[in-house]
Amino acid sequence: MKTVVIIQARMGSSRLPGKVLMPLGDTVVLDYVVTRCNLIDGADEVVVATSVLPQDDVIEDWCRRRAASCFRGSEDDVLSRYVECARAYGADRVMRVTADCPFIDYELAGAMIRAMDERPADLVALRGELPRGLPAELFAMPALERIHREGKEPRHREHVTYYAYEYPDRFQRTTIDVPEELRHPRLRITLDTEEDYRLCQAVAEHFRGDRRVPSREVVRFLLDHPEVAALNAHVRQKPVV
């Protein structure tokens, strides 16, 4: 069973344009994400999936310089971009990651793959809430194909897996528990605003640019330093429409 990690990345962003290639530590945000995805136990391939828009040429160029796999597809129909990328790389299972999550939890992602190996299902669900920016999503390819066929609304095309959560009775789940030390959903460890960026910079600086720092250590740092966690505590996630 081939598991392909697909990182959706683009330069366009209404609140923080160009965020995926912004400096972080001694490198850029996307380098954190790609590095950490390559640490996921059980992942066979990691691919950056960007759009065909000219503004995203710089992402393909970055991938070429870093010898990272890159796929280009629709800007607006992100679901089709995922499915076409998964088909191109012969995926049996797809792990979805977004490029604005520089501290994605690679240890938990590996546990999700192991759970799918032991108890095959359409998707892996997490029991317990995490900080925003840490979890990945894991779907069997037939389930992703079904979402692609049946999810027709704009929200389904933009938010790749939303259809499965909107119609949970149509998909079989394997569930794993989120470790207690990660159950801090009030924390934002993602990159959508300037305030988020300042927090991520503070984390990267504290860990001296270590792209492999375990997410649980990042969470512990933020809990021990509430003044850093407060940098983006007021930020609200944009609603799905």
SVG drawing of the C-alpha trace seen along z (x, -y; Angstrom):
<svg xmlns="http://www.w3.org/2000/svg" viewBox="-25 -41 45 46">
<polyline fill="none" stroke="black" stroke-width="0.4" points="0.0,0.0 1.6,-3.2 1.0,-6.2 1.7,-9.6 1.9,-12.8 0.5,-15.6 1.3,-19.1 -1.0,-21.8 0.9,-25.0 0.2,-28.3 1.5,-31.9 -1.9,-33.4 -3.4,-34.2 -5.9,-36.9 -4.4,-37.5 -0.7,-36.7 0.4,-36.5 3.5,-34.4 3.4,-32.8 4.7,-29.4 8.1,-30.9 8.4,-33.4 11.7,-33.1 11.6,-30.8 14.6,-29.9 17.5,-29.6 15.2,-28.6 11.6,-29.1 8.2,-27.8 7.8,-25.2 11.2,-23.7 9.9,-23.0 6.8,-21.3 8.6,-19.2 11.4,-18.2 8.9,-17.1 6.7,-15.2 9.8,-13.3 10.1,-12.1 6.6,-10.5 7.0,-6.8 5.3,-4.8 5.1,-7.6 6.4,-6.4 6.5,-9.7 6.1,-13.4 4.8,-15.7 4.2,-19.5 1.0,-20.2 0.7,-23.8 -1.4,-25.5 -0.7,-26.3 -0.9,-30.0 2.3,-31.9 2.6,-33.3 3.2,-29.7 6.2,-29.2 8.4,-30.1 7.1,-27.1 8.0,-24.8 11.4,-26.4 12.0,-26.0 11.0,-22.3 13.4,-21.8 16.3,-23.4 15.5,-21.2 15.0,-18.0 11.4,-17.9 8.6,-16.3 6.1,-18.9 2.8,-18.6 0.7,-21.4 -3.1,-21.6 -6.1,-23.7 -5.9,-26.8 -9.6,-26.9 -10.5,-23.2 -8.1,-21.9 -9.9,-18.6 -9.2,-17.8 -5.5,-18.9 -5.2,-16.3 -6.9,-13.5 -4.9,-14.1 -1.7,-14.3 -2.5,-11.1 -3.3,-9.3 0.0,-10.5 2.0,-9.1 0.1,-5.8 -1.2,-6.5 -3.3,-3.9 -3.6,-6.2 -3.3,-10.0 -2.1,-12.1 -3.2,-15.7 -1.0,-18.4 -1.2,-22.1 2.0,-24.2 1.0,-26.8 1.6,-24.3 5.4,-24.4 5.3,-22.3 3.0,-19.5 3.2,-16.5 5.1,-13.9 5.0,-11.4 1.2,-11.5 1.0,-11.3 3.1,-8.1 0.7,-6.7 -2.2,-7.4 -0.6,-5.3 0.1,-2.5 -3.6,-2.6 -4.7,-2.4 -2.3,0.6 -3.9,2.4 -7.5,1.4 -8.1,0.5 -10.9,-2.1 -11.8,-5.1 -10.1,-7.5 -8.4,-7.9 -10.2,-10.1 -8.6,-11.6 -10.3,-11.4 -9.3,-14.5 -8.6,-18.1 -5.2,-19.3 -3.7,-22.8 -4.5,-24.1 -1.7,-23.4 -0.5,-20.0 -2.7,-17.3 -2.6,-15.7 -5.4,-13.8 -5.3,-10.3 -7.7,-8.9 -7.8,-5.7 -7.7,-6.5 -11.1,-5.0 -12.6,-7.3 -10.9,-10.3 -12.1,-9.3 -15.6,-9.1 -15.3,-12.6 -14.2,-13.8 -17.2,-12.3 -19.8,-13.3 -18.6,-16.6 -19.9,-19.2 -20.3,-22.3 -17.6,-25.0 -16.7,-24.2 -16.1,-20.6 -13.8,-21.6 -11.8,-24.1 -11.6,-22.1 -10.4,-18.7 -11.8,-16.5 -14.8,-18.6 -17.4,-16.4 -16.4,-13.4 -16.9,-15.4 -20.2,-16.8 -21.5,-13.3 -19.8,-11.2 -22.2,-8.3 -20.9,-7.6 -17.4,-6.8 -15.8,-4.2 -13.4,-5.5 -10.5,-4.1 -10.0,-6.2 -6.9,-6.9 -6.5,-8.9 -4.6,-12.1 -2.0,-12.0 -2.9,-14.0 0.1,-16.2 -1.1,-17.5 -4.7,-18.2 -4.5,-22.0 -6.9,-23.2 -6.7,-26.8 -3.2,-27.0 -2.6,-28.2 0.6,-26.7 -0.3,-27.6 0.4,-30.5 -2.5,-32.6 -1.8,-36.1 1.1,-38.3 0.4,-37.4 0.7,-33.7 4.0,-34.4 5.4,-36.1 4.5,-33.1 6.1,-30.7 9.2,-32.8 9.4,-32.7 9.1,-28.9 11.8,-28.6 14.1,-30.9 13.7,-29.1 14.5,-25.7 17.4,-27.3 15.9,-26.5 15.5,-22.8 13.1,-21.7 12.7,-18.3 11.7,-19.4 8.8,-17.1 5.5,-18.9 5.0,-17.9 8.0,-20.0 6.6,-22.9 3.4,-22.6 5.3,-22.4 7.2,-25.5 4.0,-27.5 2.4,-26.3 5.5,-27.3 5.6,-30.7 2.1,-32.0 3.4,-35.4 4.3,-33.7 1.1,-31.7 -0.8,-35.0 0.7,-36.5 -2.1,-35.0 -4.6,-33.9 -7.1,-36.4 -6.9,-35.2 -10.0,-33.4 -10.0,-30.9 -11.8,-31.9 -15.2,-29.9 -15.8,-27.4 -18.4,-28.8"/>
</svg>
